[in-house]
């Protein structure tokens, strides 16, 4: 590893919370990882647990259920709702 990237492996703080490195996983909405009411299902839990085990310093989850006509159509396309 080049020295110029070594700071990626150093901890940093957000307020009082110390994050172990500077690898941050941005929020995403991968389909199939939540229940019809918007909670994570087992597949979703496993997905994020594996990323944490892999060393990601900060994981920002991205699935949430918003009830409106647009979201309902998108969720149906992803097979999230029955």
C-alpha positions as CSV (number, residue, x, y, z in Angstrom):
1,X,0.0,0.0,0.0
2,X,1.2,3.4,-0.9
3,X,1.9,5.8,2.0
4,X,-0.4,8.4,0.5
5,X,-3.4,6.2,1.2
6,X,-2.4,5.2,4.7
7,X,-4.7,7.8,6.2
8,X,-7.7,5.8,5.0
9,X,-6.9,3.3,7.7
10,X,-6.7,5.8,10.5
11,X,-9.6,6.4,12.9
12,X,-11.6,9.6,12.9
13,X,-14.3,11.1,15.0
14,X,-17.9,12.3,14.4
15,X,-18.7,14.2,17.5
16,X,-17.7,11.8,20.4
17,X,-18.0,8.7,18.2
18,X,-14.7,7.3,17.0
19,X,-14.8,5.4,13.7
20,X,-12.1,2.8,13.2
21,X,-11.2,3.8,9.6
22,X,-12.3,6.1,6.8
23,X,-14.1,3.5,4.7
24,X,-17.7,4.6,4.6
25,X,-20.5,2.7,2.8
26,X,-23.0,5.1,1.3
27,X,-26.8,4.5,1.8
28,X,-28.4,2.4,-0.9
29,X,-31.8,0.8,-1.4
30,X,-31.0,-2.7,-2.6
31,X,-34.3,-4.4,-3.3
32,X,-35.2,-7.6,-1.5
33,X,-33.6,-6.7,1.8
34,X,-36.6,-5.6,3.7
35,X,-40.0,-6.8,4.8
36,X,-43.3,-5.3,3.5
37,X,-43.4,-3.0,6.5
38,X,-39.9,-1.6,5.8
39,X,-37.8,-3.6,8.4
40,X,-34.7,-5.5,7.4
41,X,-35.3,-9.1,6.6
42,X,-32.7,-11.9,7.3
43,X,-31.1,-11.3,3.9
44,X,-30.7,-7.6,4.7
45,X,-29.2,-8.2,8.1
46,X,-26.7,-10.7,6.6
47,X,-25.8,-8.2,3.9
48,X,-24.8,-5.5,6.4
49,X,-23.2,-7.8,8.9
50,X,-20.9,-9.1,6.2
51,X,-19.9,-5.5,5.2
52,X,-19.1,-4.8,8.9
53,X,-17.1,-8.0,9.2
54,X,-15.2,-6.9,6.1
55,X,-13.9,-3.8,7.9
56,X,-16.1,-1.0,6.7
57,X,-15.7,1.8,9.3
58,X,-19.1,3.4,8.9
59,X,-22.2,1.9,7.3
60,X,-25.1,4.1,6.4
61,X,-28.1,1.9,5.8
62,X,-30.5,3.0,3.1
63,X,-33.8,1.1,3.3
64,X,-36.8,2.7,4.7
65,X,-40.5,2.5,3.8
66,X,-42.3,5.7,2.9
67,X,-46.0,5.3,2.3
68,X,-47.0,7.3,-0.8
69,X,-48.1,6.4,-4.3
70,X,-44.6,6.7,-5.9
71,X,-43.0,4.6,-3.2
72,X,-45.7,1.9,-3.5
73,X,-45.1,1.6,-7.2
74,X,-41.3,1.4,-6.7
75,X,-41.7,-1.2,-4.0
76,X,-43.9,-3.3,-6.1
77,X,-41.3,-3.3,-8.9
78,X,-38.7,-4.6,-6.4
79,X,-41.2,-7.1,-5.0
80,X,-41.0,-5.6,-1.5
81,X,-44.7,-5.4,-1.0
82,X,-47.1,-8.3,-1.5
